[in-house]
Amino acid sequence: MTLWAVVLATAGVLLSGGAAQAQQSTRASTAVAADQPAPEHVVWYEVFVRSFQDSDADGIGDLRGLTGRLDYLSDLGIGGIWLMPIYPSPSYHGYDVTDLTAVNPDYGTLADLEDLLDAAHARGMRVILDFVPNHTSDRHPWFQAALAGEPLYRDFYVWSDDPPDWRGALGGPAWHSAGGSHYLGLFAPSMPDLNHRNERVVEEVLGAAAFWLGLGVDGFRLDAIQHLVESPDGLIANAPENYAWVERFQRFVHEVAPDAVVMGETQTDMPAIVRYHRDAGLHMSLDYPLWRYLKAAIQGRSATDLAFALEQETSLYPEGAARATFTGNHDVTRLASQLSIPRRDERRVRLAASLLLTLPGTPFIYYGEELGMPDGPGTLDVEKRTPMRWQPGRGVGFSTATPWTDPGPDLPGVSVSEQAAEQGSVLEHYRTLIGLRNEHPALHRGDTRVLASGASALLALERTAGTETLYVLANLGARDLETRALPAGAYTDLVSGAAFAGVVPGLSVLVLRPDQNHR
Ligand code: CA
């Protein structure tokens, strides 16, 4: 038996249909070395494969391209990668999947993925996949069979001849007509919701998860986690049955791969996020609440609400709950674009990076954020997902062919090659802060205490792990500020290496180490 067949047998899951014919691996899977830091203690990087690096001159980013760029990520200090969906799909974004156990031919082959996993693991990096259990593409063979009236597959989806008046996840209609009846599609007509009250469906989805774990994938980011199971009374988000589904999925994943990451796209309110951790045992959630406070603090130049949010999180979340923090992702306008009015505000881009990398949580950097890359010129989602800017000029070093989507106009200074050679660049700033975070337990896994800073623009935190105590002072305003937040003594700022003179410069974050512990 191949490894993944063993995995499936162990898990007690039988695959049917397309999944049973999934390509099989012919070699042993690799994993990160056991002495690597825990997944919640490293800095992660979110990659849209289609836009990261093209390796075969078709204008489309691919897995081999990404593998060729791993040294860049390794040098940056990245310890894990989240791949947006890599499955076959009719769309550019890939969240409408036609086969959950195959690689999109645009991106390469299963062997290319195995090469990527081997190369990442050899560099101490984990790789997790975006996993999309809520819906399939309307072109998925299951949905096509359902439309054709095959009873087995009809029940893979949710049907109603007299649909109730539900709104979808994005505010549009939840039901869509087909063949005299209506099917549920919370996101779009092209994305029919799977019927997770059907045990066959759940087993197919668990089987697909086991398939990827058997290849050596290090876990999953669960897409649309709050929408998986609806209540009969029309509760489409965070229904009681939904928590039970998540609990079951994670238990299954950990039976197959005890150390695998399960991170939820908890794009919802804090009480629900807390409940995924507490009731479903979810290991890691995307911290949308903190993202909102972080953004507001940077734009509003006030630390008051951010400080309150950090205190609240410390008391609300159960022990061991990991929170994936971020300043941007594929669903939100890039920070540099929000801060570009009237012109590019590089100081605040750096400030955001400093905050992300010194606050508690597990930072996830969206590709290009480390350059202060803005959105493309349009307003559609695709503008948040434009090609990575490796160098100036046509094709931006992403492809020698015409890129699949327009990278946008020239942006002097916004590329890896320019910033790698520039002292004080955003890229250099990211590298410095990631290095500091990786080096200091107080930063990557320390407890956090919010201190009274004496100024509304000043955030003062004490971060402690074991014998190490560091102080993070963030000045969100433009004017220099003095602080009375610190215990008496002399301090060194680990960011600049300079002695602390009692003043926090405007729009900057200091990481202070008490001198007496380090003679
Ligand atoms: Ca390509």
Boltz pocket constraint, residues with backbone or C-beta under 6 A from the ligand:
constraints:
  - pocket:
      binder: B
      contacts: [[A, 53], [A, 54], [A, 55], [A, 56], [A, 57], [A, 58], [A, 59], [A, 60], [A, 61], [A, 62], [A, 106]]
      max_distance: 6.0
